[in-house]
Amino acid sequence: MKKKSLNNILPLGIILALLALWETVCRVFAIPDFFLPTPSSIARALAGNLPLLLKHTTATFYAVVAGLALAMVVAVALALTMDRWPLAKRALYPPLVISQAVPIFALAPIILIWLGVDLKPKIAVVALVCFFPLAINLVEGLEQVNPEALDLMQVMQAGPGFIFQSVLLPAVMPYFFSGLKISATYSVMGAIIGEWLGGSTGLGVYMTRSMYSFKTDHMFAAILIVVVLSLALFKLAGFLAWLFMPWERVQSKE
């Protein structure tokens, strides 16, 4: 218990020490706020603009949730298709990998032209960013399914639903949640990119307006919210993995 408490306190202590050093350096060398604001000025900007920041955070969160949900649905469908038909896997896997060589900044303006400047392009950008880690992890997870277990189920004349629930799902879930953790952290970045290119609300819009106004402390306040939101989604993915994979909890105790 003491070791666990020390592991939790040590990172917090390092962060507080770095913040104190940051504050001291800015004050000693009289660095202007528009160049590098102090942590205290960032905290004041956060507190003074909290209602507006919450409004923009809500808009970003909607895009994150919708885009992540869309990415999960498409990734699961594509992974199951590729696992069911080897020809589909040979045809789709190379383009899937090649698609990641195209920068999202190059695709985002095209998406903006196709879908307009409302919520839809932000959802599309988030889905594109989150789709690949989920799909690749699911495909690899399905490849690791024990073929002997599948043969046994067929010998026992088990139905497809029972096979999926008893063999495929437990084998794939660790890979799915590993991909979900990665996608959850990427999702906020995808929403911000979509908001930078167009839109009227969202943390990306708030950051752009703050940049043009040389309100660097407001930009850092928005960045802080982005970091907190990304960490919260990462922790949520970890909690869902803990919730839906009880056998992993038993193994960790052993």
MISE-441405 format. One line per 8 residues: their letters; for each residue x, z, y of N, C-alpha, C. Coordinates in steps of 0.1 Angstrom, whole numbers, plus 5000, padded with zeros to 4 digits. Atoms other than C-alpha are relative to their C-alpha. Example, Ala and Ser with C-alpha at 12.3 -4.5 7.8 and 13.67 -1.06 7.14 Angstrom:
<pts>
AS = 5009:5000:4988:5123:5078:4955:5009:5000:5012  4991:5000:4989:5137:5071:4989:4992:5008:5011
</pts>
This chain:
<pts>
MKKKSLNN = 5008:5000:4988:5000:5000:5000:5009:5000:5013  4991:4999:4988:5029:5009:5024:5006:4986:5002  4993:5013:4999:5046:4976:5016:4990:4989:5006  5010:5010:4995:5014:4956:5023:4998:5003:5015  5002:4997:4986:5009:4975:5056:5012:4995:5008  4988:5005:4993:5045:4967:5066:5000:4985:5002  5000:5015:4999:5040:4930:5058:4990:4996:5010  5009:5004:4990:5010:4930:5081:5005:5004:5014
ILPLGIIL = 4996:4995:4987:5026:4950:5109:5012:4992:5005  4988:5007:4996:5059:4931:5110:4998:4987:5007  5003:5012:4992:5045:4896:5120:4994:5004:5014  5006:4997:4987:5024:4913:5147:5010:5006:5010  4990:4994:4992:5054:4932:5160:5009:4989:5006  4992:5012:4996:5074:4899:5162:4993:4992:5011  5008:5007:4990:5046:4882:5181:5000:5008:5013  5001:4992:4988:5043:4911:5206:5014:5000:5007
ALLALWET = 4987:5000:4994:5081:4911:5211:5002:4986:5007  4998:5013:4994:5081:4873:5218:4992:4999:5013  5009:5000:4988:5052:4877:5243:5007:5008:5011  4993:4992:4990:5071:4905:5261:5012:4992:5006  4989:5008:4996:5102:4883:5262:4996:4989:5009  5005:5011:4992:5082:4854:5275:4996:5005:5014  5004:4995:4987:5066:4875:5303:5012:5004:5008  4988:4995:4992:5100:4890:5313:5008:4988:5005
VCRVFAIP = 4992:5012:4995:5118:4856:5315:4993:4993:5011  5007:5006:4989:5090:4841:5336:5001:5007:5013  5000:4992:4988:5090:4870:5360:5014:5001:5006  4986:4998:4995:5128:4874:5363:5005:4987:5006  4996:5013:4994:5134:4837:5369:4990:4993:5009  5010:5005:4991:5103:4833:5390:4995:4986:4997  5005:5013:5004:5090:4804:5370:4986:4998:5004  5014:5002:4995:5059:4789:5386:4990:4998:4989
DFFLPTPS = 5010:5000:5011:5027:4791:5367:4996:4986:4996  5003:5014:5004:5021:4753:5368:5010:4995:4990  4990:5005:5009:5053:4749:5349:5000:5008:4987  5002:4992:5012:5051:4778:5324:4994:5013:5004  5007:4988:4996:5025:4805:5330:5004:5012:4991  4997:4988:5007:5031:4841:5319:4988:5003:4990  5012:4996:5008:5010:4855:5290:4989:5008:5007  5010:4993:4992:4993:4878:5315:4991:4991:5008
SIARALAG = 5008:5010:4993:4982:4848:5336:4991:4992:4991  5008:5007:5010:4970:4831:5305:4988:5008:4996  5010:4990:5004:4950:4862:5295:4989:5000:5011  5010:5000:4989:4934:4862:5330:4992:4987:5001  5008:5013:5000:4925:4825:5328:4990:5000:4988  5009:4999:5011:4910:4832:5294:4988:5008:5003  5011:4991:4997:4889:4861:5306:4991:4995:5011  5008:5005:4988:4879:4844:5339:4992:4988:4997
NLPLLLKH = 5007:5013:5003:4867:4812:5322:4994:5001:4986  5004:4998:5013:4854:4827:5290:4986:4993:4997  5013:5007:5003:4817:4814:5293:5002:4985:4999  4998:5014:5001:4829:4779:5300:5008:4996:4988  4992:5003:5012:4855:4780:5272:4992:5002:4988  5009:4999:5011:4829:4792:5248:4991:4988:4998  5008:5012:5001:4807:4763:5257:5008:4988:4994  4992:5011:5005:4835:4738:5251:5004:5003:4985
TTATFYAV = 4997:4996:5014:4845:4757:5219:4989:4997:4990  5012:5003:5009:4810:4754:5205:4999:4985:4998  5000:5014:5002:4811:4716:5211:5010:4995:4990  4989:5004:5009:4844:4713:5193:4997:5005:4986  5003:4995:5013:4832:4735:5165:4990:4992:4993  5010:5009:5006:4802:4713:5159:5006:4987:4994  4993:5012:5005:4825:4682:5155:5008:5004:4988  4992:4995:5011:4848:4702:5132:4992:5001:4987
VAGLALAM = 5009:4997:5012:4820:4713:5109:4995:4987:4994  5006:5013:5005:4803:4679:5107:5010:4991:4994  4990:5009:5005:4835:4660:5103:5006:5005:4987  4995:4995:5012:4848:4683:5076:4991:4999:4989  5011:5002:5010:4815:4682:5057:5000:4985:4995  5000:5014:5004:4816:4644:5058:5012:4996:4992  4987:5003:5008:4852:4643:5046:4999:5005:4986  5002:4994:5013:4843:4666:5017:4991:4991:4991
VVAVALAL = 5010:5008:5008:4813:4645:5006:5007:4987:4996  4993:5013:5003:4833:4612:5008:5011:5002:4990  4989:4997:5009:4864:4627:4991:4996:5003:4986  5005:4996:5013:4844:4642:4962:4995:4987:4993  5006:5012:5006:4825:4609:4956:5011:4990:4996  4989:5009:5003:4857:4588:4958:5008:5005:4989  4992:4995:5010:4877:4611:4936:4993:4999:4986  5007:5001:5012:4850:4612:4909:4999:4985:4995
TMDRWPLA = 5000:5014:5003:4847:4574:4911:5013:4995:4994  4987:5004:5004:4884:4569:4907:5004:5006:4986  4997:4993:5013:4885:4594:4878:4991:4993:4989  5009:5006:5010:4855:4577:4860:5004:4986:4996  4996:5013:5002:4868:4542:4864:5014:4997:5003  4985:5002:4997:4906:4536:4861:5002:4988:5008  4998:5012:4992:4902:4501:4876:4998:5003:5014  5003:4996:4986:4887:4517:4907:5012:5008:5006
KRALYPPL = 4988:4992:4995:4917:4541:4909:5011:4991:5003  4989:5009:4997:4942:4513:4906:4998:4991:5013  5003:5008:4989:4924:4493:4933:4999:5008:5013  5002:4992:4987:4917:4522:4958:5011:5009:5003  4989:4990:4997:4947:4545:4954:5010:4995:5010  4990:5005:4991:4973:4523:4971:4995:4999:5015  5005:5001:4986:4951:4515:5002:4997:5014:5006  5002:4987:4995:4943:4552:5004:5013:5006:5005
VISQAVPI = 4988:4995:4995:4979:4561:5007:5005:4992:5012  4996:5008:4989:4987:4532:5030:4993:5004:5013  5008:4996:4989:4959:4543:5053:5006:5011:5009  4994:4989:4993:4979:4574:5062:5012:4996:5008  4989:5005:4991:5007:4553:5077:4995:4995:5013  5006:5005:4987:4983:4542:5105:4998:5013:5008  5002:4988:4992:4985:4568:5133:4986:5001:5005  5014:4998:4996:4952:4584:5142:4998:4996:5014
FALAPIIL = 5002:5004:4986:4959:4577:5178:4998:4985:5002  5002:5015:5000:4959:4540:5170:4985:4997:4996  5014:5003:5005:4925:4542:5152:4990:5006:5010  5010:4993:4992:4908:4566:5176:4994:4991:5011  5006:5008:4990:4903:4541:5205:4990:4989:4994  5009:5009:5007:4888:4516:5180:4987:5007:4996  5012:4992:5004:4864:4543:5167:4992:5002:5013  5007:4998:4988:4855:4550:5203:4992:4988:5004
IWLGVDLK = 5007:5012:4997:4846:4514:5209:4988:4998:4991  5011:5003:5010:4825:4512:5177:4989:5010:5001  5010:4989:5001:4807:4546:5180:4995:5005:5013  5004:4995:4987:4805:4553:5217:5008:5012:5004  4993:4988:4995:4815:4585:5236:4993:5013:4997  5008:4988:5002:4791:4610:5222:5007:5008:4988  4994:4992:5010:4796:4633:5192:5005:4992:4988  4996:5007:5013:4799:4606:5165:5014:4996:4999
PKIAVVAL = 4986:5003:5002:4834:4594:5173:5009:5012:4997  4992:4988:5003:4847:4630:5172:4998:5004:4986  5002:4997:5014:4831:4635:5139:5008:4991:4991  4993:5010:5007:4846:4603:5126:5015:5003:4999  4986:4997:5000:4881:4612:5137:5003:5013:4992  4998:4988:5009:4878:4647:5121:4999:4996:4986  5002:5004:5014:4866:4631:5089:5012:4992:4995  4988:5008:5003:4895:4606:5089:5012:5009:4998
VCFFPLAI = 4989:4991:5001:4920:4634:5094:5000:5009:4988  5002:4991:5010:4905:4657:5068:4999:4993:4986  5003:5007:5013:4897:4631:5041:5012:4999:4990  4989:5003:5009:4931:4623:5027:5005:5013:4992  4996:4988:5008:4943:4659:5017:4990:5004:4990  5011:4997:5010:4909:4665:5000:5000:4990:4989  5001:5010:5010:4908:4632:4982:5012:5000:4990  4987:5000:5009:4945:4633:4969:5000:5012:4991
NLVEGLEQ = 5001:4988:5008:4941:4669:4958:4990:4999:4988  5010:5001:5010:4909:4662:4939:5004:4990:4989  4995:5010:5010:4924:4631:4922:5010:5006:4991  4990:4993:5008:4954:4651:4911:4994:5011:4991  5006:4990:5008:4932:4679:4899:4992:4994:4988  5008:5006:5011:4910:4656:4878:5010:4994:4990  4990:5004:5009:4942:4642:4863:5006:5011:4991  4995:4988:5007:4952:4677:4852:4990:5006:4990
VNPEALDL = 5010:4995:5009:4920:4683:4832:5005:4998:4986  4995:5000:5014:4929:4692:4796:4992:4990:4992  5008:5010:5008:4919:4661:4775:4995:5006:4987  5005:4994:5012:4916:4683:4744:4987:5007:5002  5012:4993:4997:4890:4704:4761:4988:4990:5001  5011:5010:4999:4870:4672:4769:4996:4995:4986  5003:5004:5014:4874:4660:4733:4991:5010:4992  5008:4990:5007:4861:4693:4720:4985:5000:5005
MQVMQAGP = 5013:5000:4995:4831:4691:4743:4992:4988:4995  5007:5012:5006:4823:4656:4730:4997:5002:4986  5003:4997:5015:4826:4668:4694:4988:5009:4999  5011:4990:5000:4802:4696:4702:4987:4993:5006  5011:5008:4994:4779:4669:4718:4994:5007:5012  5004:4994:4988:4778:4687:4751:4996:4990:5010  5005:5009:4989:4759:4671:4780:5010:4999:5011  4991:5002:4988:4777:4657:4811:4999:5012:5010
GFIFQSVL = 5000:4989:4991:4764:4686:4832:5007:5012:4995  4993:4989:5006:4777:4712:4808:5015:4998:5000  4986:5004:5000:4811:4694:4806:5005:5002:5014  4996:4998:4986:4813:4693:4844:5001:5014:5004  5000:4986:4996:4804:4729:4848:5011:5008:4993  4991:4991:5008:4826:4743:4820:5014:4995:5000  4986:5005:5002:4857:4721:4820:5005:4994:5014  4995:5007:4988:4860:4698:4851:5000:5009:5012
LPAVMPYF = 5001:4992:4988:4848:4722:4878:5011:5011:5001  4990:4989:4999:4871:4752:4869:5014:4994:5002  4987:5006:4999:4901:4728:4866:5003:4994:5013  4998:5007:4987:4895:4710:4899:4999:5009:5012  5002:4991:4988:4885:4739:4921:5013:5005:5007  4987:4996:4993:4921:4752:4928:5005:4989:5008  4995:5011:4992:4931:4717:4939:4991:4997:5012  5009:5003:4989:4900:4713:4960:5002:5010:5011
FSGLKISA = 4998:4990:4989:4905:4746:4979:5014:4999:5006  4987:5002:4994:4942:4738:4984:4999:4989:5010  5003:5011:4991:4931:4705:5000:4992:5005:5012  5009:4995:4989:4904:4723:5020:5008:5009:5010  4992:4992:4990:4929:4747:5035:5008:4991:5009  4993:5010:4992:4950:4718:5047:4991:4993:5010  5010:5008:4992:4920:4699:5060:4994:5009:5011  5006:4991:4990:4906:4730:5077:5009:5001:5013
TYSVMGAI = 4991:4999:4988:4937:4733:5099:5001:4987:5007  4999:5013:4993:4938:4696:5106:4987:4997:5007  5013:5004:4994:4901:4694:5115:4999:5003:5015  5000:4996:4985:4905:4712:5149:5008:4990:5008  4991:5009:4993:4934:4689:5158:4992:4986:5001  5007:5013:4999:4912:4658:5149:4989:5000:5010  5010:4999:4990:4884:4671:5171:5006:4999:5014  4993:5000:4987:4908:4676:5200:5004:4986:5004
IGEWLGGS = 4996:5013:4998:4921:4641:5196:4988:4991:5004  5012:5008:4997:4886:4626:5196:4995:5004:5014  5005:4996:4986:4878:4646:5228:5009:4995:5011  4991:5005:4991:4909:4635:5245:4997:4985:5004  5003:5014:4998:4898:4599:5242:4987:4998:5007  5013:5002:4993:4863:4604:5255:4990:5011:4996  5010:4989:5002:4834:4629:5258:4999:5008:5013  5003:4992:4988:4820:4653:5283:5002:5015:4997
TGLGVYMT = 4998:4986:5003:4824:4686:5264:5010:5001:4988  4990:4997:5011:4849:4702:5240:5013:5005:5006  4988:4995:4996:4882:4719:5242:5010:4989:5004  4992:5011:4996:4900:4686:5244:4997:4995:5014  5004:5003:4986:4880:4677:5275:5005:5010:5010  4996:4989:4991:4887:4711:5290:5015:4999:5003  4985:5001:4998:4925:4707:5284:5004:4988:5009  4997:5012:4992:4925:4672:5299:4997:5003:5015
RSMYSFKT = 5004:4997:4986:4907:4684:5331:5010:5010:5006  4990:4990:4995:4931:4714:5333:5013:4994:5003  4987:5007:4998:4961:4691:5330:5000:4993:5013  5000:5008:4988:4950:4668:5358:4999:5009:5012  5000:4991:4988:4944:4699:5380:5012:5009:5001  4988:4992:5001:4978:4714:5371:4997:5015:4998  5003:4986:5003:4961:4745:5358:5005:5003:4985  4994:4999:5013:4986:4751:5330:4996:5012:4993
DHMFAAIL = 5005:4988:5006:4974:4786:5324:4987:4998:4993  5013:5004:5006:4939:4772:5316:5003:4992:4987  4997:5008:5012:4955:4747:5292:5005:5009:4989  4995:4991:5010:4973:4775:5274:4989:5009:4994  5011:4993:5005:4941:4795:5272:4992:4992:4989  5007:5009:5009:4924:4765:5255:5008:4999:4987  4992:5002:5012:4954:4761:5231:4999:5013:4992  5002:4988:5007:4951:4798:5222:4987:5000:4992
IVVVLSLA = 5012:5001:5008:4915:4792:5212:5001:4991:4988  4998:5009:5011:4925:4762:5192:5007:5006:4988  4992:4993:5010:4951:4783:5173:4991:5010:4992  5008:4990:5007:4926:4811:5166:4989:4993:4992  5010:5007:5007:4899:4786:5155:5006:4994:4987  4993:5005:5012:4924:4769:5131:5003:5010:4990  4997:4989:5010:4935:4802:5116:4988:5005:4994  5013:4995:5006:4899:4813:5112:4995:4991:4989
LFKLAGFL = 5005:5010:5010:4890:4781:5093:5009:5001:4988  4991:4999:5012:4921:4785:5071:4997:5012:4992  5003:4987:5007:4912:4821:5063:4986:4998:4993  5013:5002:5006:4876:4810:5056:5001:4992:4987  4998:5008:5013:4888:4784:5031:5006:5009:4989  4994:4990:5010:4909:4811:5014:4990:5009:4995  5011:4991:5005:4879:4834:5013:4991:4993:4990  5009:5007:5009:4857:4807:4997:5007:4998:4987
AWLFMPWE = 4993:5001:5013:4884:4801:4971:5000:5013:4992  5001:4987:5006:4885:4838:4964:4986:5003:4995  5014:4997:5004:4847:4839:4962:4996:4991:4988  5004:5010:5010:4842:4808:4940:5009:4999:4988  4991:5001:5012:4871:4813:4916:5004:5015:4996  4997:4986:5004:4868:4849:4902:5011:5001:4990  4990:4999:5010:4891:4841:4873:5014:5000:5007  4988:4999:4993:4919:4837:4898:5003:5014:5005
RVQSKE = 4998:4986:4996:4913:4873:4910:5005:5008:4988  4996:4993:5013:4916:4885:4874:5014:4998:4997  4986:5003:5003:4949:4867:4869:5009:5006:5009  4991:4994:4990:4964:4880:4901:5001:5015:4998  4999:4986:5003:4956:4916:4891:5008:5002:4988  4992:4998:5011:4972:4911:4858:5015:4998:5003
</pts>
